Amino acid sequence: VERTKMEIAVMKQLKHPNIIQIYEVIETANHVNIVMEFADGGSLLDIVEKKKKLTEEEARALYWGIVRGLEYAH
């Protein structure tokens, strides 16, 4: 539980276009509800499954988005 709370606290501080934003956390006795930014295109897995095959340009754009997000987070 403490690790989850710590991760949520860190994620709430991250402000980057390549990282999904956490807006609010609502805790009840039995649940933790996280209100997050809506990802219009779906998850990375959704995109890859829908497209079946990415062009090199599409793959490169996704790759660099991931790299930029990770670089910012670290």
mmCIF file of the N, C-alpha and C atoms, coordinates in Angstrom:
data_MODEL
# 
_entry.id   MODEL 
# 
loop_
_atom_site.group_PDB 
_atom_site.id 
_atom_site.type_symbol 
_atom_site.label_atom_id 
_atom_site.label_alt_id 
_atom_site.label_comp_id 
_atom_site.label_asym_id 
_atom_site.label_entity_id 
_atom_site.label_seq_id 
_atom_site.pdbx_PDB_ins_code 
_atom_site.Cartn_x 
_atom_site.Cartn_y 
_atom_site.Cartn_z 
_atom_site.occupancy 
_atom_site.B_iso_or_equiv 
_atom_site.pdbx_formal_charge 
_atom_site.auth_seq_id 
_atom_site.auth_comp_id 
_atom_site.auth_asym_id 
_atom_site.auth_atom_id 
_atom_site.pdbx_PDB_model_num 
ATOM 1   N N  . VAL A 1 1  ? 0.830   -1.194 0.000   1.00 0.00 ? 1  VAL A N  1 
ATOM 2   C CA . VAL A 1 1  ? 0.000   0.000  0.000   1.00 0.00 ? 1  VAL A CA 1 
ATOM 3   C C  . VAL A 1 1  ? 0.873   1.255  0.000   1.00 0.00 ? 1  VAL A C  1 
ATOM 4   N N  . GLU A 1 2  ? 1.917   1.251  0.801   1.00 0.00 ? 2  GLU A N  1 
ATOM 5   C CA . GLU A 1 2  ? 2.789   2.428  0.890   1.00 0.00 ? 2  GLU A CA 1 
ATOM 6   C C  . GLU A 1 2  ? 3.510   2.677  -0.435  1.00 0.00 ? 2  GLU A C  1 
ATOM 7   N N  . ARG A 1 3  ? 3.939   1.610  -1.090  1.00 0.00 ? 3  ARG A N  1 
ATOM 8   C CA . ARG A 1 3  ? 4.619   1.764  -2.381  1.00 0.00 ? 3  ARG A CA 1 
ATOM 9   C C  . ARG A 1 3  ? 3.670   2.345  -3.422  1.00 0.00 ? 3  ARG A C  1 
ATOM 10  N N  . THR A 1 4  ? 2.410   1.913  -3.381  1.00 0.00 ? 4  THR A N  1 
ATOM 11  C CA . THR A 1 4  ? 1.410   2.429  -4.310  1.00 0.00 ? 4  THR A CA 1 
ATOM 12  C C  . THR A 1 4  ? 1.177   3.911  -4.054  1.00 0.00 ? 4  THR A C  1 
ATOM 13  N N  . LYS A 1 5  ? 1.061   4.299  -2.807  1.00 0.00 ? 5  LYS A N  1 
ATOM 14  C CA . LYS A 1 5  ? 0.866   5.706  -2.462  1.00 0.00 ? 5  LYS A CA 1 
ATOM 15  C C  . LYS A 1 5  ? 2.062   6.544  -2.913  1.00 0.00 ? 5  LYS A C  1 
ATOM 16  N N  . MET A 1 6  ? 3.262   6.010  -2.737  1.00 0.00 ? 6  MET A N  1 
ATOM 17  C CA . MET A 1 6  ? 4.461   6.726  -3.148  1.00 0.00 ? 6  MET A CA 1 
ATOM 18  C C  . MET A 1 6  ? 4.491   6.892  -4.672  1.00 0.00 ? 6  MET A C  1 
ATOM 19  N N  . GLU A 1 7  ? 4.137   5.842  -5.401  1.00 0.00 ? 7  GLU A N  1 
ATOM 20  C CA . GLU A 1 7  ? 4.119   5.918  -6.858  1.00 0.00 ? 7  GLU A CA 1 
ATOM 21  C C  . GLU A 1 7  ? 3.078   6.921  -7.343  1.00 0.00 ? 7  GLU A C  1 
ATOM 22  N N  . ILE A 1 8  ? 1.905   6.933  -6.736  1.00 0.00 ? 8  ILE A N  1 
ATOM 23  C CA . ILE A 1 8  ? 0.862   7.890  -7.097  1.00 0.00 ? 8  ILE A CA 1 
ATOM 24  C C  . ILE A 1 8  ? 1.351   9.318  -6.842  1.00 0.00 ? 8  ILE A C  1 
ATOM 25  N N  . ALA A 1 9  ? 2.011   9.548  -5.712  1.00 0.00 ? 9  ALA A N  1 
ATOM 26  C CA . ALA A 1 9  ? 2.529   10.882 -5.388  1.00 0.00 ? 9  ALA A CA 1 
ATOM 27  C C  . ALA A 1 9  ? 3.535   11.351 -6.438  1.00 0.00 ? 9  ALA A C  1 
ATOM 28  N N  . VAL A 1 10 ? 4.407   10.457 -6.870  1.00 0.00 ? 10 VAL A N  1 
ATOM 29  C CA . VAL A 1 10 ? 5.394   10.800 -7.896  1.00 0.00 ? 10 VAL A CA 1 
ATOM 30  C C  . VAL A 1 10 ? 4.693   11.061 -9.227  1.00 0.00 ? 10 VAL A C  1 
ATOM 31  N N  . MET A 1 11 ? 3.761   10.203 -9.600  1.00 0.00 ? 11 MET A N  1 
ATOM 32  C CA . MET A 1 11 ? 3.055   10.356 -10.880 1.00 0.00 ? 11 MET A CA 1 
ATOM 33  C C  . MET A 1 11 ? 2.255   11.663 -10.942 1.00 0.00 ? 11 MET A C  1 
ATOM 34  N N  . LYS A 1 12 ? 1.716   12.106 -9.819  1.00 0.00 ? 12 LYS A N  1 
ATOM 35  C CA . LYS A 1 12 ? 0.957   13.359 -9.786  1.00 0.00 ? 12 LYS A CA 1 
ATOM 36  C C  . LYS A 1 12 ? 1.848   14.566 -10.085 1.00 0.00 ? 12 LYS A C  1 
ATOM 37  N N  . GLN A 1 13 ? 3.141   14.443 -9.847  1.00 0.00 ? 13 GLN A N  1 
ATOM 38  C CA . GLN A 1 13 ? 4.076   15.545 -10.077 1.00 0.00 ? 13 GLN A CA 1 
ATOM 39  C C  . GLN A 1 13 ? 4.541   15.634 -11.523 1.00 0.00 ? 13 GLN A C  1 
ATOM 40  N N  . LEU A 1 14 ? 4.394   14.563 -12.286 1.00 0.00 ? 14 LEU A N  1 
ATOM 41  C CA . LEU A 1 14 ? 4.899   14.531 -13.650 1.00 0.00 ? 14 LEU A CA 1 
ATOM 42  C C  . LEU A 1 14 ? 3.974   15.297 -14.595 1.00 0.00 ? 14 LEU A C  1 
ATOM 43  N N  . LYS A 1 15 ? 4.549   16.244 -15.321 1.00 0.00 ? 15 LYS A N  1 
ATOM 44  C CA . LYS A 1 15 ? 3.796   17.041 -16.290 1.00 0.00 ? 15 LYS A CA 1 
ATOM 45  C C  . LYS A 1 15 ? 4.555   17.007 -17.611 1.00 0.00 ? 15 LYS A C  1 
ATOM 46  N N  . HIS A 1 16 ? 4.152   16.114 -18.499 1.00 0.00 ? 16 HIS A N  1 
ATOM 47  C CA . HIS A 1 16 ? 4.841   15.943 -19.785 1.00 0.00 ? 16 HIS A CA 1 
ATOM 48  C C  . HIS A 1 16 ? 3.837   15.443 -20.809 1.00 0.00 ? 16 HIS A C  1 
ATOM 49  N N  . PRO A 1 17 ? 3.925   15.896 -22.056 1.00 0.00 ? 17 PRO A N  1 
ATOM 50  C CA . PRO A 1 17 ? 2.946   15.465 -23.064 1.00 0.00 ? 17 PRO A CA 1 
ATOM 51  C C  . PRO A 1 17 ? 2.981   13.970 -23.386 1.00 0.00 ? 17 PRO A C  1 
ATOM 52  N N  . ASN A 1 18 ? 4.054   13.285 -23.051 1.00 0.00 ? 18 ASN A N  1 
ATOM 53  C CA . ASN A 1 18 ? 4.157   11.855 -23.339 1.00 0.00 ? 18 ASN A CA 1 
ATOM 54  C C  . ASN A 1 18 ? 3.854   10.983 -22.123 1.00 0.00 ? 18 ASN A C  1 
ATOM 55  N N  . ILE A 1 19 ? 3.365   11.591 -21.047 1.00 0.00 ? 19 ILE A N  1 
ATOM 56  C CA . ILE A 1 19 ? 3.023   10.842 -19.836 1.00 0.00 ? 19 ILE A CA 1 
ATOM 57  C C  . ILE A 1 19 ? 1.584   11.175 -19.461 1.00 0.00 ? 19 ILE A C  1 
ATOM 58  N N  . ILE A 1 20 ? 0.773   10.132 -19.268 1.00 0.00 ? 20 ILE A N  1 
ATOM 59  C CA . ILE A 1 20 ? -0.621  10.321 -18.880 1.00 0.00 ? 20 ILE A CA 1 
ATOM 60  C C  . ILE A 1 20 ? -0.675  11.020 -17.522 1.00 0.00 ? 20 ILE A C  1 
ATOM 61  N N  . GLN A 1 21 ? -1.449  12.081 -17.449 1.00 0.00 ? 21 GLN A N  1 
ATOM 62  C CA . GLN A 1 21 ? -1.561  12.901 -16.237 1.00 0.00 ? 21 GLN A CA 1 
ATOM 63  C C  . GLN A 1 21 ? -2.567  12.300 -15.260 1.00 0.00 ? 21 GLN A C  1 
ATOM 64  N N  . ILE A 1 22 ? -2.203  12.286 -13.987 1.00 0.00 ? 22 ILE A N  1 
ATOM 65  C CA . ILE A 1 22 ? -3.139  11.905 -12.918 1.00 0.00 ? 22 ILE A CA 1 
ATOM 66  C C  . ILE A 1 22 ? -3.748  13.195 -12.384 1.00 0.00 ? 22 ILE A C  1 
ATOM 67  N N  . TYR A 1 23 ? -5.078  13.286 -12.430 1.00 0.00 ? 23 TYR A N  1 
ATOM 68  C CA . TYR A 1 23 ? -5.763  14.488 -11.965 1.00 0.00 ? 23 TYR A CA 1 
ATOM 69  C C  . TYR A 1 23 ? -6.182  14.412 -10.508 1.00 0.00 ? 23 TYR A C  1 
ATOM 70  N N  . GLU A 1 24 ? -6.655  13.255 -10.092 1.00 0.00 ? 24 GLU A N  1 
ATOM 71  C CA . GLU A 1 24 ? -7.179  13.148 -8.740  1.00 0.00 ? 24 GLU A CA 1 
ATOM 72  C C  . GLU A 1 24 ? -7.120  11.700 -8.276  1.00 0.00 ? 24 GLU A C  1 
ATOM 73  N N  . VAL A 1 25 ? -6.973  11.511 -6.972  1.00 0.00 ? 25 VAL A N  1 
ATOM 74  C CA . VAL A 1 25 ? -6.996  10.183 -6.371  1.00 0.00 ? 25 VAL A CA 1 
ATOM 75  C C  . VAL A 1 25 ? -8.071  10.195 -5.288  1.00 0.00 ? 25 VAL A C  1 
ATOM 76  N N  . ILE A 1 26 ? -9.002  9.253  -5.389  1.00 0.00 ? 26 ILE A N  1 
ATOM 77  C CA . ILE A 1 26 ? -10.103 9.155  -4.430  1.00 0.00 ? 26 ILE A CA 1 
ATOM 78  C C  . ILE A 1 26 ? -9.965  7.825  -3.701  1.00 0.00 ? 26 ILE A C  1 
ATOM 79  N N  . GLU A 1 27 ? -9.715  7.903  -2.405  1.00 0.00 ? 27 GLU A N  1 
ATOM 80  C CA . GLU A 1 27 ? -9.546  6.690  -1.604  1.00 0.00 ? 27 GLU A CA 1 
ATOM 81  C C  . GLU A 1 27 ? -10.798 6.435  -0.778  1.00 0.00 ? 27 GLU A C  1 
ATOM 82  N N  . THR A 1 28 ? -11.248 5.186  -0.807  1.00 0.00 ? 28 THR A N  1 
ATOM 83  C CA . THR A 1 28 ? -12.325 4.751  0.072   1.00 0.00 ? 28 THR A CA 1 
ATOM 84  C C  . THR A 1 28 ? -11.761 3.656  0.974   1.00 0.00 ? 28 THR A C  1 
ATOM 85  N N  . ALA A 1 29 ? -12.588 3.087  1.794   1.00 0.00 ? 29 ALA A N  1 
ATOM 86  C CA . ALA A 1 29 ? -12.122 2.035  2.700   1.00 0.00 ? 29 ALA A CA 1 
ATOM 87  C C  . ALA A 1 29 ? -11.608 0.818  1.936   1.00 0.00 ? 29 ALA A C  1 
ATOM 88  N N  . ASN A 1 30 ? -12.202 0.543  0.765   1.00 0.00 ? 30 ASN A N  1 
ATOM 89  C CA . ASN A 1 30 ? -11.859 -0.676 0.028   1.00 0.00 ? 30 ASN A CA 1 
ATOM 90  C C  . ASN A 1 30 ? -11.171 -0.449 -1.310  1.00 0.00 ? 30 ASN A C  1 
ATOM 91  N N  . HIS A 1 31 ? -11.185 0.778  -1.810  1.00 0.00 ? 31 HIS A N  1 
ATOM 92  C CA . HIS A 1 31 ? -10.674 1.023  -3.158  1.00 0.00 ? 31 HIS A CA 1 
ATOM 93  C C  . HIS A 1 31 ? -9.864  2.313  -3.235  1.00 0.00 ? 31 HIS A C  1 
ATOM 94  N N  . VAL A 1 32 ? -9.002  2.345  -4.237  1.00 0.00 ? 32 VAL A N  1 
ATOM 95  C CA . VAL A 1 32 ? -8.314  3.577  -4.603  1.00 0.00 ? 32 VAL A CA 1 
ATOM 96  C C  . VAL A 1 32 ? -8.693  3.842  -6.053  1.00 0.00 ? 32 VAL A C  1 
ATOM 97  N N  . ASN A 1 33 ? -9.365  4.966  -6.295  1.00 0.00 ? 33 ASN A N  1 
ATOM 98  C CA . ASN A 1 33 ? -9.783  5.346  -7.647  1.00 0.00 ? 33 ASN A CA 1 
ATOM 99  C C  . ASN A 1 33 ? -8.884  6.466  -8.143  1.00 0.00 ? 33 ASN A C  1 
ATOM 100 N N  . ILE A 1 34 ? -8.335  6.287  -9.342  1.00 0.00 ? 34 ILE A N  1 
ATOM 101 C CA . ILE A 1 34 ? -7.422  7.269  -9.907  1.00 0.00 ? 34 ILE A CA 1 
ATOM 102 C C  . ILE A 1 34 ? -8.083  7.878  -11.138 1.00 0.00 ? 34 ILE A C  1 
ATOM 103 N N  . VAL A 1 35 ? -8.252  9.203  -11.125 1.00 0.00 ? 35 VAL A N  1 
ATOM 104 C CA . VAL A 1 35 ? -8.814  9.928  -12.262 1.00 0.00 ? 35 VAL A CA 1 
ATOM 105 C C  . VAL A 1 35 ? -7.634  10.387 -13.106 1.00 0.00 ? 35 VAL A C  1 
ATOM 106 N N  . MET A 1 36 ? -7.586  9.862  -14.356 1.00 0.00 ? 36 MET A N  1 
ATOM 107 C CA . MET A 1 36 ? -6.442  10.118 -15.220 1.00 0.00 ? 36 MET A CA 1 
ATOM 108 C C  . MET A 1 36 ? -6.878  10.771 -16.521 1.00 0.00 ? 36 MET A C  1 
ATOM 109 N N  . GLU A 1 37 ? -5.905  11.326 -17.208 1.00 0.00 ? 37 GLU A N  1 
ATOM 110 C CA . GLU A 1 37 ? -6.115  11.919 -18.525 1.00 0.00 ? 37 GLU A CA 1 
ATOM 111 C C  . GLU A 1 37 ? -6.611  10.845 -19.497 1.00 0.00 ? 37 GLU A C  1 
ATOM 112 N N  . PHE A 1 38 ? -7.495  11.225 -20.408 1.00 0.00 ? 38 PHE A N  1 
ATOM 113 C CA . PHE A 1 38 ? -8.032  10.305 -21.405 1.00 0.00 ? 38 PHE A CA 1 
ATOM 114 C C  . PHE A 1 38 ? -7.045  10.172 -22.555 1.00 0.00 ? 38 PHE A C  1 
ATOM 115 N N  . ALA A 1 39 ? -6.673  8.955  -22.893 1.00 0.00 ? 39 ALA A N  1 
ATOM 116 C CA . ALA A 1 39 ? -5.782  8.687  -24.020 1.00 0.00 ? 39 ALA A CA 1 
ATOM 117 C C  . ALA A 1 39 ? -6.639  8.396  -25.242 1.00 0.00 ? 39 ALA A C  1 
ATOM 118 N N  . ASP A 1 40 ? -6.850  9.398  -26.069 1.00 0.00 ? 40 ASP A N  1 
ATOM 119 C CA . ASP A 1 40 ? -7.763  9.317  -27.208 1.00 0.00 ? 40 ASP A CA 1 
ATOM 120 C C  . ASP A 1 40 ? -7.442  8.154  -28.145 1.00 0.00 ? 40 ASP A C  1 
ATOM 121 N N  . GLY A 1 41 ? -6.175  7.897  -28.392 1.00 0.00 ? 41 GLY A N  1 
ATOM 122 C CA . GLY A 1 41 ? -5.797  6.834  -29.319 1.00 0.00 ? 41 GLY A CA 1 
ATOM 123 C C  . GLY A 1 41 ? -5.755  5.450  -28.685 1.00 0.00 ? 41 GLY A C  1 
ATOM 124 N N  . GLY A 1 42 ? -5.997  5.375  -27.383 1.00 0.00 ? 42 GLY A N  1 
ATOM 125 C CA . GLY A 1 42 ? -5.914  4.108  -26.679 1.00 0.00 ? 42 GLY A CA 1 
ATOM 126 C C  . GLY A 1 42 ? -4.501  3.864  -26.186 1.00 0.00 ? 42 GLY A C  1 
ATOM 127 N N  . SER A 1 43 ? -4.298  2.681  -25.660 1.00 0.00 ? 43 SER A N  1 
ATOM 128 C CA . SER A 1 43 ? -2.967  2.332  -25.161 1.00 0.00 ? 43 SER A CA 1 
ATOM 129 C C  . SER A 1 43 ? -2.048  1.992  -26.323 1.00 0.00 ? 43 SER A C  1 
ATOM 130 N N  . LEU A 1 44 ? -0.775  1.889  -26.033 1.00 0.00 ? 44 LEU A N  1 
ATOM 131 C CA . LEU A 1 44 ? 0.195   1.503  -27.053 1.00 0.00 ? 44 LEU A CA 1 
ATOM 132 C C  . LEU A 1 44 ? -0.169  0.141  -27.633 1.00 0.00 ? 44 LEU A C  1 
ATOM 133 N N  . LEU A 1 45 ? -0.591  -0.772 -26.775 1.00 0.00 ? 45 LEU A N  1 
ATOM 134 C CA . LEU A 1 45 ? -1.002  -2.097 -27.235 1.00 0.00 ? 45 LEU A CA 1 
ATOM 135 C C  . LEU A 1 45 ? -2.199  -1.997 -28.185 1.00 0.00 ? 45 LEU A C  1 
ATOM 136 N N  . ASP A 1 46 ? -3.178  -1.157 -27.848 1.00 0.00 ? 46 ASP A N  1 
ATOM 137 C CA . ASP A 1 46 ? -4.347  -0.962 -28.718 1.00 0.00 ? 46 ASP A CA 1 
ATOM 138 C C  . ASP A 1 46 ? -3.932  -0.475 -30.102 1.00 0.00 ? 46 ASP A C  1 
ATOM 139 N N  . ILE A 1 47 ? -3.016  0.480  -30.128 1.00 0.00 ? 47 ILE A N  1 
ATOM 140 C CA . ILE A 1 47 ? -2.553  1.043  -31.402 1.00 0.00 ? 47 ILE A CA 1 
ATOM 141 C C  . ILE A 1 47 ? -1.884  -0.030 -32.249 1.00 0.00 ? 47 ILE A C  1 
ATOM 142 N N  . VAL A 1 48 ? -0.991  -0.792 -31.649 1.00 0.00 ? 48 VAL A N  1 
ATOM 143 C CA . VAL A 1 48 ? -0.257  -1.823 -32.393 1.00 0.00 ? 48 VAL A CA 1 
ATOM 144 C C  . VAL A 1 48 ? -1.201  -2.935 -32.860 1.00 0.00 ? 48 VAL A C  1 
ATOM 145 N N  . GLU A 1 49 ? -2.131  -3.353 -32.007 1.00 0.00 ? 49 GLU A N  1 
ATOM 146 C CA . GLU A 1 49 ? -3.077  -4.404 -32.402 1.00 0.00 ? 49 GLU A CA 1 
ATOM 147 C C  . GLU A 1 49 ? -4.002  -3.945 -33.517 1.00 0.00 ? 49 GLU A C  1 
ATOM 148 N N  . LYS A 1 50 ? -4.431  -2.684 -33.472 1.00 0.00 ? 50 LYS A N  1 
ATOM 149 C CA . LYS A 1 50 ? -5.334  -2.165 -34.496 1.00 0.00 ? 50 LYS A CA 1 
ATOM 150 C C  . LYS A 1 50 ? -4.625  -2.037 -35.845 1.00 0.00 ? 50 LYS A C  1 
ATOM 151 N N  . LYS A 1 51 ? -3.395  -1.541 -35.843 1.00 0.00 ? 51 LYS A N  1 
ATOM 152 C CA . LYS A 1 51 ? -2.651  -1.319 -37.073 1.00 0.00 ? 51 LYS A CA 1 
ATOM 153 C C  . LYS A 1 51 ? -2.077  -2.618 -37.655 1.00 0.00 ? 51 LYS A C  1 
ATOM 154 N N  . LYS A 1 52 ? -1.853  -3.623 -36.814 1.00 0.00 ? 52 LYS A N  1 
ATOM 155 C CA . LYS A 1 52 ? -1.216  -4.898 -37.200 1.00 0.00 ? 52 LYS A CA 1 
ATOM 156 C C  . LYS A 1 52 ? 0.248   -4.709 -37.585 1.00 0.00 ? 52 LYS A C  1 
ATOM 157 N N  . LYS A 1 53 ? 0.535   -3.737 -38.431 1.00 0.00 ? 53 LYS A N  1 
ATOM 158 C CA . LYS A 1 53 ? 1.910   -3.505 -38.855 1.00 0.00 ? 53 LYS A CA 1 
ATOM 159 C C  . LYS A 1 53 ? 2.129   -2.000 -38.942 1.00 0.00 ? 53 LYS A C  1 
ATOM 160 N N  . LEU A 1 54 ? 3.166   -1.528 -38.262 1.00 0.00 ? 54 LEU A N  1 
ATOM 161 C CA . LEU A 1 54 ? 3.489   -0.110 -38.279 1.00 0.00 ? 54 LEU A CA 1 
ATOM 162 C C  . LEU A 1 54 ? 4.534   0.176  -39.345 1.00 0.00 ? 54 LEU A C  1 
ATOM 163 N N  . THR A 1 55 ? 4.429   1.337  -39.969 1.00 0.00 ? 55 THR A N  1 
ATOM 164 C CA . THR A 1 55 ? 5.498   1.753  -40.875 1.00 0.00 ? 55 THR A CA 1 
ATOM 165 C C  . THR A 1 55 ? 6.694   2.139  -40.015 1.00 0.00 ? 55 THR A C  1 
ATOM 166 N N  . GLU A 1 56 ? 7.833   2.257  -40.639 1.00 0.00 ? 56 GLU A N  1 
ATOM 167 C CA . GLU A 1 56 ? 9.027   2.647  -39.896 1.00 0.00 ? 56 GLU A CA 1 
ATOM 168 C C  . GLU A 1 56 ? 8.826   4.035  -39.278 1.00 0.00 ? 56 GLU A C  1 
ATOM 169 N N  . GLU A 1 57 ? 8.186   4.927  -40.000 1.00 0.00 ? 57 GLU A N  1 
ATOM 170 C CA . GLU A 1 57 ? 7.944   6.279  -39.498 1.00 0.00 ? 57 GLU A CA 1 
ATOM 171 C C  . GLU A 1 57 ? 7.015   6.264  -38.275 1.00 0.00 ? 57 GLU A C  1 
ATOM 172 N N  . GLU A 1 58 ? 5.947   5.463  -38.319 1.00 0.00 ? 58 GLU A N  1 
ATOM 173 C CA . GLU A 1 58 ? 5.028   5.347  -37.183 1.00 0.00 ? 58 GLU A CA 1 
ATOM 174 C C  . GLU A 1 58 ? 5.727   4.749  -35.968 1.00 0.00 ? 58 GLU A C  1 
ATOM 175 N N  . ALA A 1 59 ? 6.505   3.689  -36.201 1.00 0.00 ? 59 ALA A N  1 
ATOM 176 C CA . ALA A 1 59 ? 7.230   3.036  -35.109 1.00 0.00 ? 59 ALA A CA 1 
ATOM 177 C C  . ALA A 1 59 ? 8.240   3.999  -34.489 1.00 0.00 ? 59 ALA A C  1 
ATOM 178 N N  . ARG A 1 60 ? 8.918   4.766  -35.329 1.00 0.00 ? 60 ARG A N  1 
ATOM 179 C CA . ARG A 1 60 ? 9.907   5.726  -34.842 1.00 0.00 ? 60 ARG A CA 1 
ATOM 180 C C  . ARG A 1 60 ? 9.238   6.789  -33.975 1.00 0.00 ? 60 ARG A C  1 
ATOM 181 N N  . ALA A 1 61 ? 8.078   7.298  -34.401 1.00 0.00 ? 61 ALA A N  1 
ATOM 182 C CA . ALA A 1 61 ? 7.363   8.326  -33.633 1.00 0.00 ? 61 ALA A CA 1 
ATOM 183 C C  . ALA A 1 61 ? 6.934   7.773  -32.269 1.00 0.00 ? 61 ALA A C  1 
ATOM 184 N N  . LEU A 1 62 ? 6.413   6.555  -32.233 1.00 0.00 ? 62 LEU A N  1 
ATOM 185 C CA . LEU A 1 62 ? 6.023   5.936  -30.965 1.00 0.00 ? 62 LEU A CA 1 
ATOM 186 C C  . LEU A 1 62 ? 7.234   5.711  -30.065 1.00 0.00 ? 62 LEU A C  1 
ATOM 187 N N  . TYR A 1 63 ? 8.308   5.203  -30.655 1.00 0.00 ? 63 TYR A N  1 
ATOM 188 C CA . TYR A 1 63 ? 9.535   4.940  -29.907 1.00 0.00 ? 63 TYR A CA 1 
ATOM 189 C C  . TYR A 1 63 ? 10.058  6.212  -29.249 1.00 0.00 ? 63 TYR A C  1 
ATOM 190 N N  . TRP A 1 64 ? 10.141  7.307  -30.018 1.00 0.00 ? 64 TRP A N  1 
ATOM 191 C CA . TRP A 1 64 ? 10.690  8.536  -29.473 1.00 0.00 ? 64 TRP A CA 1 
ATOM 192 C C  . TRP A 1 64 ? 9.756   9.161  -28.440 1.00 0.00 ? 64 TRP A C  1 
ATOM 193 N N  . GLY A 1 65 ? 8.460   8.947  -28.570 1.00 0.00 ? 65 GLY A N  1 
ATOM 194 C CA . GLY A 1 65 ? 7.529   9.402  -27.544 1.00 0.00 ? 65 GLY A CA 1 
ATOM 195 C C  . GLY A 1 65 ? 7.791   8.696  -26.224 1.00 0.00 ? 65 GLY A C  1 
ATOM 196 N N  . ILE A 1 66 ? 8.032   7.399  -26.308 1.00 0.00 ? 66 ILE A N  1 
ATOM 197 C CA . ILE A 1 66 ? 8.353   6.610  -25.102 1.00 0.00 ? 66 ILE A CA 1 
ATOM 198 C C  . ILE A 1 66 ? 9.676   7.076  -24.508 1.00 0.00 ? 66 ILE A C  1 
ATOM 199 N N  . VAL A 1 67 ? 10.681  7.248  -25.350 1.00 0.00 ? 67 VAL A N  1 
ATOM 200 C CA . VAL A 1 67 ? 11.999  7.689  -24.874 1.00 0.00 ? 67 VAL A CA 1 
ATOM 201 C C  . VAL A 1 67 ? 11.908  9.055  -24.197 1.00 0.00 ? 67 VAL A C  1 
ATOM 202 N N  . ARG A 1 68 ? 11.172  9.995  -24.803 1.00 0.00 ? 68 ARG A N  1 
ATOM 203 C CA . ARG A 1 68 ? 11.044  11.333 -24.208 1.00 0.00 ? 68 ARG A CA 1 
ATOM 204 C C  . ARG A 1 68 ? 10.333  11.278 -22.850 1.00 0.00 ? 68 ARG A C  1 
ATOM 205 N N  . GLY A 1 69 ? 9.299   10.471 -22.762 1.00 0.00 ? 69 GLY A N  1 
ATOM 206 C CA . GLY A 1 69 ? 8.580   10.325 -21.492 1.00 0.00 ? 69 GLY A CA 1 
ATOM 207 C C  . GLY A 1 69 ? 9.464   9.720  -20.411 1.00 0.00 ? 69 GLY A C  1 
ATOM 208 N N  . LEU A 1 70 ? 10.186  8.667  -20.762 1.00 0.00 ? 70 LEU A N  1 
ATOM 209 C CA . LEU A 1 70 ? 11.092  8.033  -19.799 1.00 0.00 ? 70 LEU A CA 1 
ATOM 210 C C  . LEU A 1 70 ? 12.228  8.965  -19.388 1.00 0.00 ? 70 LEU A C  1 
ATOM 211 N N  . GLU A 1 71 ? 12.775  9.691  -20.359 1.00 0.00 ? 71 GLU A N  1 
ATOM 212 C CA . GLU A 1 71 ? 13.849  10.625 -20.059 1.00 0.00 ? 71 GLU A CA 1 
ATOM 213 C C  . GLU A 1 71 ? 13.364  11.685 -19.065 1.00 0.00 ? 71 GLU A C  1 
ATOM 214 N N  . TYR A 1 72 ? 12.179  12.215 -19.270 1.00 0.00 ? 72 TYR A N  1 
ATOM 215 C CA . TYR A 1 72 ? 11.621  13.220 -18.363 1.00 0.00 ? 72 TYR A CA 1 
ATOM 216 C C  . TYR A 1 72 ? 11.401  12.625 -16.964 1.00 0.00 ? 72 TYR A C  1 
ATOM 217 N N  . ALA A 1 73 ? 10.857  11.414 -16.914 1.00 0.00 ? 73 ALA A N  1 
ATOM 218 C CA . ALA A 1 73 ? 10.541  10.786 -15.630 1.00 0.00 ? 73 ALA A CA 1 
ATOM 219 C C  . ALA A 1 73 ? 11.800  10.498 -14.820 1.00 0.00 ? 73 ALA A C  1 
ATOM 220 N N  . HIS A 1 74 ? 12.895  10.231 -15.495 1.00 0.00 ? 74 HIS A N  1 
ATOM 221 C CA . HIS A 1 74 ? 14.113  9.885  -14.770 1.00 0.00 ? 74 HIS A CA 1 
ATOM 222 C C  . HIS A 1 74 ? 15.023  11.080 -14.614 1.00 0.00 ? 74 HIS A C  1 
# 
